[in-house]
Structure formats: C-alpha cells, structure tokens
Amino acid sequence: MKFYFSSMYIKEQIDTLDDLLEKISPNAIQLHLDTNICIYLREFIREPSKTVSNVVLWEELRNLLRVIEQYDLEVDYSLGVEESCRDLGSFAVNEEKLSETLLLLNKLFKMDFLQMLDHSKLIQFSDPVKDKTQRQTSKGNSLEQQSVFQRLMYVSYACLLKLYQLYYLNSEMKNIDKMIFYLDFLANEVNLMSMSHIIYGHLLLSGHPKARKLIHSDKKTVEHIFHSIWNASLDLTFPTLVSQKFVSDKMIPVFVTRDEVLWLIFDSMKMRFMITDGNKSAQPPFMEMNLSKTKWTSTELRIINKYHMKIQRKRLYAFINREESIETQINKIKKLCFDLENTLKASLCI
C-alpha cells in the first residue's frame, strides 16, 4: 500500500517524500491528505495496535509522520476530513463524527515523533462514531448539500454518470468512438472541459488496467452503483480543490494519496502558467495534459487529439463571449445529472 505524491506545480514525478524534499524547500511545501489517509491516521489514534499490525500501511504512515515532524511540514487535512465525515444518505455533515475526527487528528499532530512511536505500542480501542444512514437510489439530495465540493460535484457527477454508461453499457461502440462521444458530451451538454475528467476518460476508455477500480461497484444495486460513481466524482474534485490553494496560501500544494488511479490523473496535469489578481485566478490557468500513461495506440491518440483540438478552437470564442451566467449553467448541469441517473436506471433494468 504505497503512498503517492503529486503536484501540478512540480514538473517531475515525485517518487517519495525524500524525493520531494530534494526538489522543493520544506518551507514551501503544503501537504494535502486524501480522505483514506485521514481515516488511517484517525484509526491509528483510536486503535494503534490494529494499524501497526498492517505492516505495509504502518511503514508508510510512520514514514509520512516522521518526515512531517522532522521538517515541520505544513499539513492540510480539511478536504479529507470533510469527505470522511459526511453521511451515506444525503451527504450531510455528521457533526459528531466530524468533532471526533478533528479531535483525534489534532491530538496526533500535537505529538512529536517519539510520542507517536510510543502511541503505536499501546493496545487500546474506542468505539467509533458510526454512520447510520443508507445509500439512496438518487444523489439529488447529496447534490443540494452545501460543501466545499458542491459546485464541482455537479460537473463531476454528470461526467462520471456518462462515463459509467459508456464504459459498461455501450458495448456496441468502439472505445475510440466512446472517447470522441464523451468529448462531445463535455463540450455540448456539460459545457465545460474539465481536465481531470478528460484524463480519467482517456485512462478508462483506453483500457488502462487499473482505471476501472475508481468507478467500479461490486454490488450491482442502483444505490451501490450510484454511490460508487459519487465517490469517484468526489475524488476527481481533489485536483482542482488542492491545486487552487497555491494562489490563496502561497505554498506548493502536494497531494498525498494511496489511490494509484487518482495519482495518475493528478500527476498527468501540470501547470504552465496562471494570471492572478490578489488571491484569485484572473483567468483560467494554462495547463499541460500528459496522456502517455493511457493505453491508446499512437494512431488512436492522434485521432482523438485532433478532434479535441477542433472542439477547443470552437470553445475559445464561446468562452470569450460567454452570455450564460454560472448559476444558469449549474442549474442546467443539475438537471442533466437527474436525466443521466434516470437513463442509467432504465439501462440497468434493476
């Protein structure tokens, strides 16, 4: 269970934390912890013996905590904590679980490394706060919940509902045709070309062997399928939410995750430059997209990229002369999510 590190603002691949420290001064680094890593750390405080018994996990956690303490690295776990403390049913905040998680993580990061090692030798257990809500057959209520993810989730959920349908249900289409269809969907129905969703579409539809894991549900009920799509949609908001911290916090945001597919997506996005106005981005940033990890043939990739560039040229003029408000666009995407859910339910015949 390897931990992965990535940043849009570091061109080279980051293999380890030590590798990161060779590239960037510790004073400039801001680590952002993925949801699962926040959960591991919370459970380490609650039941250390169980964490330590997982040798591979404990080695990764111990190294992470050692380097954070040794170099006094800044750590932001707000996104991971928020996602981990929302309920299955409506995505509402579980206040009791949130308070518990913050209490335990604050306790952890007040320790020095020797205290953490001493804690790892304890045999203790405390009952966790449990989510008693149930998965739903629609994520409509979840979309209405205010959160740091909310606006991005309208787009993300719509994109992954469509990708799920294309990947699992449109067996008569060739994969290259599915990708072109998906790009058209982003341009015309979502009206937004999200880079993280484009990259994931490339990985999934080109047949990358690990891409399916992000969206797959072992249980084939509507509520489990939609919840898997929802969780994947949340994952794909992290590249945007983490990377925008560069402007507000003036540090290099580095994403820490154990999810190899999410790391592949994040690491395939690199910032060329951005124009800022105070603590805000004045224009959309200029990004590079690396598709070398996809499984397309060179011919397939050339055809898809040519089509993508054609779409982008059309959209450039439309963006400059935007007439539709952001709120109007969001309302359209919200309706699109409901329509896609209904289409998927009908196709699943469950």
N, C-alpha and C positions, 0 to 999 in steps of 0.2 A: 504494500500500500504506500506507494511513493507520493510525496507531496510535490506539486508542480508550481512554478513561479513564472509570472509573465507580466509584461508592461508594454503598453502602446508606445511609451517614450524611450524604450531601450531597444535598439535595432537588433542586437544579438540575442540568441537564445540563452535563457538563464537555466543552467543545469542544476545548480544547488544554491543554497543560501550563501555559501562561501564564494561561489562564482559571482553572485550578485554583488557582494561586498568588494570584489576586485574591480567591478565596473563602476560602482556608484558609491560616493561617500555615505557612511551610515547616517549622517545628519540630514541627508536629502531624501532618505527612504521612508515611505509610509506604507506599511503592510496592511492589506485588506483581506480579512479572513472569510473564506467561503462558509456557507451555512454548516456543512458537515464538520468542518474543523472546529467551529464554535461549539457544536454539540459534543465532539470528542473532549474538548477542554472542560466543558461543564461536567461531563460524566467522570472525568479524571478527578475533579474535586469531590464529587459525590461518592464515587466508588473506585478509589485508586487501584485497588488490587485487581479489579476486573480489567482496567485499562492496561496495566503492566503485564497481565497475563497474555495479552495480544502483543507478542514480541515485536513484530514489524511496525505496528501502529505506535507502540510506545517509543521505539527508536526514533521515528520521525517526529513525534511530539516532543520528545526530550531534546532533540537537536534544535528544533524550532524555538523552544523555550530558552535553551542555553544561549543561542545567538541573540535573541531579543534582549535578554538580560545583560549579556556581555557588552553589547554595542549600544544599549539603551535605545533600541529602535522604536519608532512610533508605530503603534498598532491601532487600527480602526476595525472594530468588530460590529459596528452598528448595523450593517446590511444583513450579515449572517444571523445576528441575534433577532432582528425584526422578522425575518422569514421563518426562523425556527419557532417563534412564539405566536404564530397565527394558526387559527383552528382549521380543521379539515373541511368543515361545513361551509362557512361563509367567508373565510379568510379574515375574520375579525381578530383583533389582538386578544390573546389570553393574558389578561393583566397579571394574574397570579404566576403564570409561567414566566412572563417577562421579568417580573420582580425577582423571581428565584434565579433566573439565568444571569441577570446583571449582578446580583449579589455574589454568585459563585465565581463569575469571571473577574469581578473586581477584587475578590479575595485572592484569586490566583495571581493576578498581575501586581498585587502588593507584596508578594513573596519574592525573595531573591532565589537564585537557582538552587542553592543548598537547601533552602526551606522546601522548594518544590521536590527535590530528591527525597527529603525526609518524609514529605507527604506521600510520596509514591510507595513507601514501605508500610503505610497504615492499612489496616483491614477495617473498613467502615462502610456503612450503607445508610442512605436516607431515601425515603420514598419520593419519587419524582412527581411533579405536578403533571397530571395526565389530561390529554385532550379527549373529551367525552362526546364530541360532535362526530357526525358521519359524513362521508363523501356524498356529494349530490350529483344528480343527473344533468345539471347545468351549472356553469360557473358565472351565471348572471349576477348573483348576489356578491360573489367574490370580486367581480369587476367594479362593483359600486363602492367597495370598501376603500376609504382614504388610506393611502400609504405612500411611501417614497417610490414604490414600484408602479403606482396606479396608471399614470398616463402611458408609460412604456408598455404596460401589460395589455392595453387594448390592441396595440400593434403586434406584440409578441404572440399573444394567444391566437389572434387571427392567422398569423403566418404559420404557426405550428399546427393548427387545425387543418389548414390547407395542405401542409407538407405530409401530415399523417395520412390524409385521404389519398394523396398522390402516391405515396410510398406503399401503402398497404392495400389500397382498393382499386387503383387504376392499373391493373396488371397488363392490360392490352397495349399500353403506351410504352415506347422505348424510353430508357432513362434520360437520354439527351433531350427528348421531346418533353418529358416531365419538367426538366430544369428550365427549358425555354418557356413553358406554360407557367411555371412558378414565377419567373421574372416578369412576365406579363401581368400576373396577378398582383405582384408587389407594385408595379408601376401604375396599373389602371384601377384596381379595386382598393388596395390599401393606400395608394398614392404616396408611398414612402419607400425608399430603397435602403432598408436597414442592413448595414454591412454584416453584423453578426448573424443575421438570419439568412443572408445570401451565402455566407461561408458555410453555415450549417447545411443549407440546401445542397451545396456542392458536395460536402462530405457524405451526406446521407444518400443522395441520388446517384453519386458516382460509385457507390458500393464500398465505402470505407468500412472495414470490418468492425469497428468499434462505435460508429456513429449511431447505430440503431439503439444502443443502450440508453441514450439520453431520453428517448421518447417512448420506449417500449414499456408495455404493461403485461405482466404475466397473467393477470386476471382479466378475462375478456368481458367484464360487465361495463355498461356505459359509464358508471360513476368511476370505476378504476381507470378506464381508458382516458376519460376527460381529466382525471386528477394527474395522471402521468404527463399528459400534454401540458397541463397547467404548471406542474413543477419544472418541466423543461422550459416553458415560457419564462418563468421566473429566473432560471439560470441565465437565459440569454439577455436579461436586462443588466446583468452584472458588468459586462464590458463597458457599457455606457455610464452606469452609475459610479463605477470605480474610477474610470478614466477622467470624468469631469471634475474630480477632486483636485486635479493638477491646477486648475485655474483658481479655485477658491482657497486651497490650502498651501499653494506654492511649494509643494513637495512632489517627488516622483511616486505615483501610486503603483504599487506592485501587488498583484492579485495572487493569493495563495489558495490552492485547491487540491483535492485528491482526485478530481474528476478529469481523466485524461482528455475526453472529448471537449469538455468546456475549456480546458487549457489549450487544445489545438485551435479552437475558434478564436480565443483571446489572443493567442500568440501569432495568429495569421493577420492581425490588424495592427498596423504601425502608423504612427502619426508622422506626416511630412512637415506640416506647419499649421498654425492656427492664428487667427487675428482676434485679440481680446480687447475688451473695453472694461477696465476695472476688474471686477471679479466675475465677469460674464464673457462668454464667447460672442464676439460681434457678428461672426459669420460661421456657417458650418465648417468644421475643420477639414483640412485636406489630408486624406488617408490613403495608405497603400494597402492592397489586399494580396496576400500570398496564398496561391492555390496549389502550391507544389505538393501538399500533403493529401490532395484529393486523388481519386483513382481513375479520373478521366484519361483517355488516350490523348495524345497531343492534338490529333485531328478534332476530337470531340471538344476539347477545351478551346481550340481556335474558333470553332463554330459558335460556341456559347459566348465567348468573349466578344466576338464580332457583333452578336445580337445584343449583348448587354451594352456595348458602346453606342449602338444605334438608339437604344432606349434612353441612355444618359444624355445624348445630344438633344433629343426631343424634350427631355425634362428640364434641361438647363434654362431654356427660355420660359417655360411654365413657372419655374421657381422664381425667376426674377420678377415676373408679372403675376405673382400669387394674388388671387382675388378672394379665395375662400379662407375664412378665419380658422384658427387652430381648433376652436370649440366645435365648429361645424364639421371639421374633418374627424374629430374624435367621435362625435355622435354618429357619423356615417360608419366608422370602424366598429363602434359598439354594436350597431345593427348588423354589420357584416359578421361579427362573432356569433350572434344568435342564429343567423341564417346558416352559417357553417356548422354550428352544433346540430341544428335540425337536419341538415343534409347528411351529416355523418351518422346521426342516429338512424335515419332511414336506410343508409347504405349498410350499416352493421346488422340490421334486421334483428336487433335484440329487444 
